[in-house]
Amino acid sequence: MNNKLTGSDLTRAMLARGDTNIWCAVDDDSDDQAMTDHENNDFTARIVSFKDGHFICTMGATWLYAVPIKIAPLTQEDAGL
């Protein structure tokens, strides 16, 4: 049995733990679509809460799905310069 939290379930668990400002790929269709949107159009948001079945971002927009992602600045080496 796989008990690992992923996708929106992981974001909800992180919020329940008290985390705030969680960078997420977001969408209203599915976790998979959130990741596809993030890769193609950069639909990301910092999620601050979950209420009434919706994730809420710092700008007040609501989302049905929010997959936590890592965002880090590129280094000179990453950029190949």
RAZIFEN-V699147 format. One record per residue. N is the residue number from 1. RES is the residue in one letter. PHI is phi in radians with two decimals (999 if undefined). Layout:
n: [N	N]
res: [RES	RES]
phi: [PHI	PHI]
This chain:
n: [1	2	3	4	5	6	7	8	9	10	11	12	13	14	15	16	17	18	19	20	21	22	23	24	25	26	27	28	29	30	31	32	33	34	35	36	37	38	39	40	41	42	43	44	45	46	47	48	49	50	51	52	53	54	55	56	57	58	59	60	61	62	63	64	65	66	67	68	69	70	71	72	73	74	75	76	77	78	79	80	81]
res: [M	N	N	K	L	T	G	S	D	L	T	R	A	M	L	A	R	G	D	T	N	I	W	C	A	V	D	D	D	S	D	D	Q	A	M	T	D	H	E	N	N	D	F	T	A	R	I	V	S	F	K	D	G	H	F	I	C	T	M	G	A	T	W	L	Y	A	V	P	I	K	I	A	P	L	T	Q	E	D	A	G	L]
phi: [999	-1.72	-1.83	-1.33	-1.38	-2.46	0.96	-1.09	-1.07	-1.15	-1.07	-1.06	-1.15	-1.13	-1.12	-1.08	-1.29	1.93	-1.14	-2.36	0.96	-1.59	-1.15	-2.43	-1.44	-2.18	-2.94	-1.86	-1.84	-2.99	-1.08	-1.06	-1.17	-1.03	-1.21	-1.14	-1.07	-1.07	-1.19	-1.69	-2.27	1.08	-1.45	-2.19	-2.70	-1.62	-1.49	-2.01	-2.84	-2.33	-2.55	0.91	1.39	-2.25	-1.46	-2.06	-1.71	-1.05	-1.55	1.57	-1.23	-2.00	-2.44	-1.46	-2.28	-2.57	-1.79	-1.11	-2.31	-1.74	-2.18	-2.45	-1.19	-1.25	-1.67	-1.02	-1.14	-1.02	-1.43	1.24	-1.95]
